Amino acid sequence: MESCLFYASCLFLAFVATSDSQDCDPDTSPAGLTKCFLDTLYYSKYQCGTCLTDAYIRQRSEGKYGCQNSTQTYCYYPCMLEKYGIDSGPVYDDCLCEANSSLPQPSVILPSHCYSPAGKDCKWYRECLAKALPCTGHAEYAISYGEKYCNRYAQTKSRFSHKAQRWIDAARKCLQVALVPLLYFCQVKPTCEDIRTKAFHSHVPCYVEPYPGLSVCNLEATDWINIFFTIKSVFVSSAWLESMKNVVQTAVRCICCEVGSYLFSLRVQIWDKFIGKRAAGEMLSDDELAHAIVLHVSSSLQWNQASTIDWYVFVVNIGASESSLTPSTDQSHSELIIQVVTASVLSVVL
């Protein structure tokens, strides 16, 4: 199996060999069909797989995997490989299925290009995502955000440098490919809120590391300004909070700002103070605690004296963990993972 990690065509040997006219036909099968199977050569239990195009699998896995034969158009993509990048061994609960069980099939038969978007235009959001999973209200994403801002970039593309135009094309394709898994499912149909959440979570990776393509981090300042004016209306829309977080996280991943090292060194000094307050029963929400910590940092670094430095902070993850920073009681604590960006960094984006 080790050779499969470096040679894409050796994957799916067992999967495609079981195909028949009712299954994932390598040449004509409609994409989106799901099946429960056991690949005893690589995995320990039954799992679901989805009939998808070779082009999509290669794009989704960033070139690591593909169908057994390069002439095949369709083959099964194992759930464990798609969700977790695990090509052998265990099968997790959300991929697990019973032998010979019937899995959910697409309620709408979509054209094959829906499961393998080329990213050439913005029609995919309406013709594929919205058609398969229609949503309304606050949780709606496909038309009110995906298609809308995809079209905005298309309309303003001439303002960007050639390098930025390459990034726009790569990011557009990446964003659409990232949502293809919503069109099929092994166990539970995604809700409209699931679609919105997954969509916004895909933004930063597709901006910073689209495959294959150029990172937004490599663009000139003028292109960043054009990006802002292209999407500026989003900051007064219902999606302003998600969009602001994406802007901040993109800036943080692109720019190594000096504040990062200070936060690391000051963390030990302030941990007992603020975690101690929470342990003492003071009712601080996670966001309030994050704000209090960074306020302490800004005061220590004298951000408000020689020059005014504005900053923006929010909690990006919360998890129970054991740490060397645990108070002397040696009890576990809830660790906040905080992102901070100063005005000097944010100005590059805005």
C-alpha positions as CSV (number, residue, x, y, z in Angstrom):
1,M,0.0,0.0,0.0
2,E,2.9,2.4,0.5
3,S,3.4,2.6,-3.2
4,C,-0.2,3.8,-3.5
5,L,0.7,6.9,-1.6
6,F,3.0,8.0,-4.4
7,Y,1.3,6.4,-7.4
8,A,-2.4,7.5,-7.8
9,S,-3.5,4.8,-10.3
10,C,-3.0,1.9,-7.8
11,L,-6.0,3.0,-5.7
12,F,-9.5,1.8,-6.2
13,L,-8.5,-1.6,-7.7
14,A,-11.0,-3.5,-5.5
15,F,-13.7,-0.8,-5.8
16,V,-13.9,-0.5,-9.5
17,A,-13.6,-4.3,-10.1
18,T,-17.0,-4.8,-8.5
19,S,-18.8,-2.3,-10.8
20,D,-21.8,-3.4,-12.9
21,S,-24.6,-1.8,-14.8
22,Q,-26.4,-1.0,-11.6
23,D,-23.3,0.3,-9.9
24,C,-20.6,2.9,-10.6
25,D,-20.0,2.3,-14.3
26,P,-16.4,3.5,-15.1
27,D,-17.6,5.2,-18.3
28,T,-21.3,6.2,-18.0
29,S,-22.3,6.1,-14.4
30,P,-24.0,9.2,-13.0
31,A,-21.9,10.7,-10.2
32,G,-23.2,10.8,-6.7
33,L,-24.3,7.2,-6.3
34,T,-23.2,5.7,-2.9
35,K,-22.5,2.2,-2.0
36,C,-21.5,0.3,1.2
37,F,-18.6,-2.1,0.7
38,L,-15.7,-3.8,2.4
39,D,-12.3,-3.5,0.9
40,T,-10.5,-6.3,2.9
41,L,-7.2,-5.4,1.2
42,Y,-7.0,-2.0,2.9
43,Y,-9.8,-1.4,5.5
44,S,-11.1,-3.4,8.4
45,K,-14.8,-2.6,8.2
46,Y,-17.6,-1.7,5.7
47,Q,-17.7,1.9,4.7
48,C,-19.6,4.0,2.2
49,G,-18.1,5.2,-1.0
50,T,-19.3,7.6,-3.7
51,C,-19.1,7.3,-7.4
52,L,-17.2,10.4,-8.6
53,T,-15.1,11.5,-11.5
54,D,-11.4,10.8,-11.7
55,A,-10.9,14.6,-12.3
56,Y,-12.7,15.5,-9.1
57,I,-10.8,12.9,-7.0
58,R,-7.5,14.2,-8.2
59,Q,-8.5,17.8,-7.5
60,R,-9.9,16.9,-4.1
61,S,-6.8,14.9,-3.0
62,E,-4.5,17.5,-4.5
63,G,-3.1,15.0,-7.0
64,K,-2.5,12.1,-4.6
65,Y,-5.2,9.7,-5.7
66,G,-7.2,8.9,-8.8
67,C,-9.1,6.0,-10.4
68,Q,-7.2,2.7,-11.1
69,N,-7.1,3.3,-14.9
70,S,-6.5,6.8,-16.2
71,T,-9.0,6.1,-19.0
72,Q,-11.8,5.7,-16.5
73,T,-14.2,8.6,-16.0
74,Y,-15.8,7.3,-12.8
75,C,-14.9,5.2,-9.7
76,Y,-15.7,5.0,-6.0
77,Y,-14.1,7.4,-3.6
78,P,-13.9,5.8,-0.1
79,C,-15.3,7.9,2.7
80,M,-12.3,7.4,4.9
81,L,-10.0,8.6,2.2
82,E,-12.0,11.7,1.3
83,K,-12.8,12.8,4.9
84,Y,-9.7,11.9,6.7
85,G,-7.0,11.1,4.1
86,I,-6.7,7.6,5.6
87,D,-6.1,4.9,3.0
88,S,-6.0,1.8,5.1
89,G,-6.9,0.5,8.6
90,P,-9.9,1.8,10.7
91,V,-13.3,3.0,9.6
92,Y,-14.7,5.8,11.7
93,D,-18.4,6.0,12.7
94,D,-19.4,8.7,10.3
95,C,-18.1,6.5,7.4
96,L,-19.2,3.2,8.8
97,C,-22.2,1.2,7.3
98,E,-23.8,-2.2,7.6
99,A,-23.1,-4.9,5.0
100,N,-25.6,-4.9,2.2
101,S,-27.4,-1.8,3.6
102,S,-29.1,0.7,1.4
103,L,-27.5,4.1,1.6
104,P,-29.1,7.5,0.9
105,Q,-29.0,8.3,-2.8
106,P,-29.2,11.8,-4.3
107,S,-32.8,13.1,-4.4
108,V,-32.0,15.1,-7.5
109,I,-30.0,13.7,-10.4
110,L,-27.4,16.3,-11.3
111,P,-25.3,16.7,-14.4
112,S,-21.8,15.2,-14.0
113,H,-20.1,18.6,-14.1
114,C,-21.8,19.3,-10.7
115,Y,-19.6,16.7,-9.1
116,S,-16.5,17.8,-10.9
117,P,-16.7,21.6,-11.2
118,A,-14.1,23.2,-13.6
119,G,-14.5,26.5,-11.8
120,K,-14.7,28.4,-15.0
121,D,-17.9,30.4,-14.1
122,C,-20.3,31.0,-11.3
123,K,-23.3,28.9,-12.5
124,W,-22.3,26.0,-10.3
125,Y,-23.9,27.5,-7.2
126,R,-27.3,27.9,-8.8
127,E,-27.3,24.9,-11.1
128,C,-25.8,22.4,-8.7
129,L,-25.7,23.4,-5.0
130,A,-28.9,25.3,-4.8
131,K,-30.7,22.8,-7.0
132,A,-29.7,19.8,-4.9
133,L,-30.0,21.5,-1.5
134,P,-32.4,24.5,-1.7
135,C,-32.3,26.8,1.3
136,T,-33.9,30.1,2.3
137,G,-33.4,32.7,4.9
138,H,-30.3,33.4,7.0
139,A,-28.8,29.9,6.3
140,E,-29.0,30.3,2.5
141,Y,-25.5,30.5,1.0
142,A,-25.4,29.3,-2.6
143,I,-27.1,32.3,-4.3
144,S,-26.9,35.1,-1.8
145,Y,-23.2,34.7,-1.1
146,G,-21.5,32.1,-3.3
147,E,-22.9,33.1,-6.7
148,K,-23.1,36.8,-5.8
149,Y,-19.4,37.3,-4.9
150,C,-18.2,34.9,-7.5
151,N,-19.9,37.2,-10.1
152,R,-18.5,40.2,-8.4
153,Y,-15.0,38.9,-9.0
154,A,-15.8,38.0,-12.6
155,Q,-17.1,41.6,-13.2
156,T,-14.1,43.3,-11.7
157,K,-11.4,40.8,-12.9
158,S,-9.9,43.3,-15.4
159,R,-8.9,45.5,-12.5
160,F,-6.6,42.9,-11.1
161,S,-3.0,42.0,-12.1
162,H,-2.4,38.9,-14.2
163,K,-1.1,37.2,-11.1
164,A,-4.3,38.0,-9.2
165,Q,-6.4,36.8,-12.1
166,R,-4.7,33.4,-11.8
167,W,-5.5,33.4,-8.1
168,I,-9.2,34.3,-8.7
169,D,-9.5,31.3,-11.1
170,A,-7.8,28.9,-8.7
171,A,-9.8,30.1,-5.7
172,R,-13.1,29.9,-7.6
173,K,-12.5,26.3,-8.5
174,C,-11.2,25.5,-5.0
175,L,-14.3,27.0,-3.3
176,Q,-16.7,25.0,-5.6
177,V,-14.8,21.7,-5.2
178,A,-14.8,22.1,-1.4
179,L,-18.6,22.1,-1.5
180,V,-19.1,19.1,-3.8
181,P,-19.2,16.6,-0.8
182,L,-22.5,18.3,0.3
183,L,-24.1,17.0,-2.9
184,Y,-23.8,13.4,-1.6
185,F,-23.8,11.9,1.9
186,C,-23.3,8.5,3.5
187,Q,-25.6,8.9,6.5
188,V,-27.2,12.3,7.3
189,K,-28.3,14.9,4.8
190,P,-26.6,18.2,5.5
191,T,-28.7,21.0,6.8
192,C,-28.7,24.5,5.4
193,E,-26.7,25.6,8.4
194,D,-24.2,22.9,7.6
195,I,-23.8,24.2,4.1
196,R,-23.2,27.7,5.3
197,T,-20.7,26.6,7.9
198,K,-18.7,24.4,5.6
199,A,-18.7,27.1,2.9
200,F,-17.2,29.7,5.2
201,H,-14.7,27.3,6.6
202,S,-13.4,26.6,3.1
203,H,-12.7,30.3,2.3
204,V,-9.4,30.8,4.1
205,P,-7.8,27.5,2.8
206,C,-9.0,28.3,-0.7
207,Y,-7.6,31.9,-0.5
208,V,-4.3,30.9,0.9
209,E,-3.6,27.4,-0.6
210,P,-5.8,26.8,-3.7
211,Y,-4.8,23.6,-5.6
212,P,-3.3,24.0,-8.0
213,G,-2.8,27.8,-8.1
214,L,-1.4,30.9,-6.6
215,S,-1.9,32.0,-3.0
216,V,-3.5,35.3,-2.1
217,C,-0.4,35.9,0.1
218,N,1.7,36.3,-3.1
219,L,-0.4,39.2,-4.4
220,E,0.6,42.9,-4.4
221,A,-1.0,45.4,-2.1
222,T,-3.0,46.9,-5.0
223,D,-4.6,43.5,-5.6
224,W,-5.6,43.2,-1.9
225,I,-7.2,46.6,-2.2
226,N,-9.2,45.5,-5.2
227,I,-10.2,42.4,-3.3
228,F,-11.6,44.6,-0.6
229,F,-13.6,46.9,-2.9
230,T,-14.9,43.8,-4.7
231,I,-16.4,42.3,-1.6
232,K,-16.9,45.4,0.6
233,S,-20.7,45.1,0.7
234,V,-20.4,41.8,2.6
235,F,-19.4,43.8,5.7
236,V,-22.8,45.3,6.0
237,S,-24.6,42.0,5.2
238,S,-25.9,39.2,7.4
239,A,-22.6,37.4,6.7
240,W,-20.4,40.2,8.0
241,L,-19.1,38.3,11.1
242,E,-18.0,35.2,9.1
243,S,-16.5,37.4,6.5
244,M,-14.5,39.5,9.0
245,K,-13.2,36.4,10.6
246,N,-12.1,35.1,7.2
247,V,-10.4,38.4,6.4
248,V,-8.5,38.4,9.7
249,Q,-7.5,34.7,9.5
250,T,-6.3,35.2,6.0
251,A,-4.2,38.2,7.0
252,V,-2.8,36.3,10.0
253,R,-1.8,33.3,7.8
254,C,-0.2,35.6,5.2
255,I,1.6,38.0,7.5
256,C,3.9,37.0,10.3
257,C,3.2,40.0,12.6
258,E,5.4,40.8,15.5
259,V,2.6,40.6,18.0
260,G,2.6,36.8,17.7
261,S,5.9,36.4,19.5
262,Y,4.8,38.7,22.3
263,L,1.6,36.8,22.8
264,F,3.6,33.6,23.1
265,S,6.0,35.0,25.7
266,L,3.3,36.7,27.7
267,R,1.0,33.7,27.8
268,V,2.7,32.1,30.7
269,Q,2.6,35.4,32.7
270,I,-1.1,36.1,32.2
271,W,-2.5,32.5,32.3
272,D,-2.8,32.2,36.1
273,K,-4.3,35.7,36.3
274,F,-7.2,35.2,33.9
275,I,-7.8,31.5,34.2
276,G,-7.7,32.0,38.0
277,K,-10.5,34.6,37.7
278,R,-12.6,32.1,35.8
279,A,-11.9,29.4,38.3
280,A,-12.9,31.8,41.1
281,G,-16.4,32.0,39.7
282,E,-16.3,35.3,37.8
283,M,-18.7,34.9,34.9
284,L,-16.5,35.7,31.9
285,S,-17.6,34.4,28.5
286,D,-15.0,33.0,26.1
287,D,-15.0,36.2,24.0
288,E,-14.8,38.4,27.2
289,L,-11.9,36.3,28.4
290,A,-10.1,36.6,25.1
291,H,-10.7,40.4,25.1
292,A,-9.4,40.7,28.6
293,I,-6.2,38.8,27.8
294,V,-5.4,40.8,24.7
295,L,-6.2,44.0,26.5
296,H,-3.6,43.0,29.1
297,V,-1.1,42.4,26.2
298,S,-1.8,45.7,24.5
299,S,-1.2,47.5,27.8
300,S,2.0,45.6,28.5
301,L,3.3,46.5,25.0
302,Q,2.2,50.1,25.4
303,W,0.2,50.0,22.2
304,N,-1.8,53.1,23.2
305,Q,1.2,55.5,23.9
306,A,3.7,56.3,21.2
307,S,1.2,55.6,18.4
308,T,-2.4,54.3,18.4
309,I,-2.7,50.6,17.4
310,D,-6.2,49.2,17.0
311,W,-6.7,45.5,17.2
312,Y,-9.3,42.9,16.6
313,V,-9.6,39.6,18.6
314,F,-11.8,36.6,18.6
315,V,-11.8,33.0,19.7
316,V,-11.3,30.5,16.9
317,N,-11.3,27.3,18.8
318,I,-12.1,26.0,22.3
319,G,-11.0,22.6,23.6
320,A,-10.3,20.8,26.8
321,S,-6.7,19.9,27.1
322,E,-3.8,19.3,29.5
323,S,-1.0,21.8,29.2
324,S,2.3,22.8,30.8
325,L,0.5,26.1,31.5
326,T,-2.1,24.4,33.8
327,P,-2.4,26.1,37.2
328,S,-0.7,24.6,40.2
329,T,-3.8,22.6,41.0
330,D,-2.9,20.4,38.1
331,Q,-6.5,20.3,36.9
332,S,-7.4,20.4,33.2
333,H,-8.8,23.6,31.8
334,S,-10.6,25.0,28.8
335,E,-7.9,26.4,26.5
336,L,-8.9,29.3,24.3
337,I,-7.1,29.6,20.9
338,I,-7.2,33.3,20.1
339,Q,-6.4,35.2,16.9
340,V,-5.3,38.8,17.0
341,V,-4.6,41.2,14.2
342,T,-3.4,44.8,14.6
343,A,-4.5,47.7,12.5
344,S,-1.2,47.7,10.6
345,V,-1.9,44.1,9.5
346,L,-5.5,44.7,8.8
347,S,-4.8,47.7,6.7
348,V,-3.0,45.4,4.1
349,V,-6.3,43.7,3.6
350,L,-8.7,46.6,4.0
